[in-house]
Amino acid sequence: MEVIIVYFKYKELVKSNAQLSNLLWSLEEKRQLRLRREIFWVSKKLDCGIKLFCRMYAQHGRHLYGESSEWGLASAYH
């Protein structure tokens, strides 16, 4: 199971599970992510803001690596 750690620059971006879910499905609609049904998150203050753990898969089973201009993605394995 791949775990993607999403670092948000500003904690105001996500204040609830509902907002997180909406954000992730928005990415899904842009065909950047293909999500599993189960989404979980753990909030923890870091230098960059809030650390969110999201269980997801990239489109066509490809894993997402690297960083984006809007959010940072780092891959880890659980």
TAURPE-V658276 format. One record per residue. N is the residue number from 1. SS is DSSP state (H for helix, E for strand, - for the rest). OMEGA is omega in whole degrees, -180 to 180 (none if undefined). D_CENTER is the distance of its C-alpha to the mean C-alpha in whole Angstrom. Layout:
n=[N,N]
ss=[SS,SS]
omega=[OMEGA,OMEGA]
d_center=[D_CENTER,D_CENTER]
This chain:
n=[1,2,3,4,5,6,7,8,9,10,11,12,13,14,15,16,17,18,19,20,21,22,23,24,25,26,27,28,29,30,31,32,33,34,35,36,37,38,39,40,41,42,43,44,45,46,47,48,49,50,51,52,53,54,55,56,57,58,59,60,61,62,63,64,65,66,67,68,69,70,71,72,73,74,75,76,77,78]
ss=[-,E,E,E,E,E,E,E,-,-,H,H,H,-,-,-,H,H,H,H,H,H,H,H,H,H,H,H,H,-,-,-,-,E,E,-,-,-,-,-,-,-,-,-,E,E,-,-,E,E,E,E,E,E,E,E,E,-,H,H,H,-,-,-,-,-,E,-,-,-,-,E,E,E,E,E,E,-]
omega=[178,176,177,177,-177,179,178,-177,-178,-176,178,-179,-177,-180,-178,176,-179,178,178,-180,179,179,-178,179,175,177,179,-179,178,179,177,179,172,-169,169,-179,-176,177,177,178,176,-178,180,-178,177,178,-175,179,-179,-180,-179,177,-176,178,-174,174,177,-179,179,176,179,-179,177,178,174,-176,177,180,-177,179,178,179,175,-177,175,-180,-173,none]
d_center=[14,12,9,6,6,4,8,9,12,14,13,15,12,11,14,14,12,13,12,8,9,11,9,7,10,11,9,11,14,14,14,11,9,11,10,12,14,12,9,10,9,11,12,14,16,15,17,14,13,11,9,6,6,5,8,8,10,11,14,17,16,15,12,10,12,13,12,12,14,11,8,9,7,9,10,12,14,15]
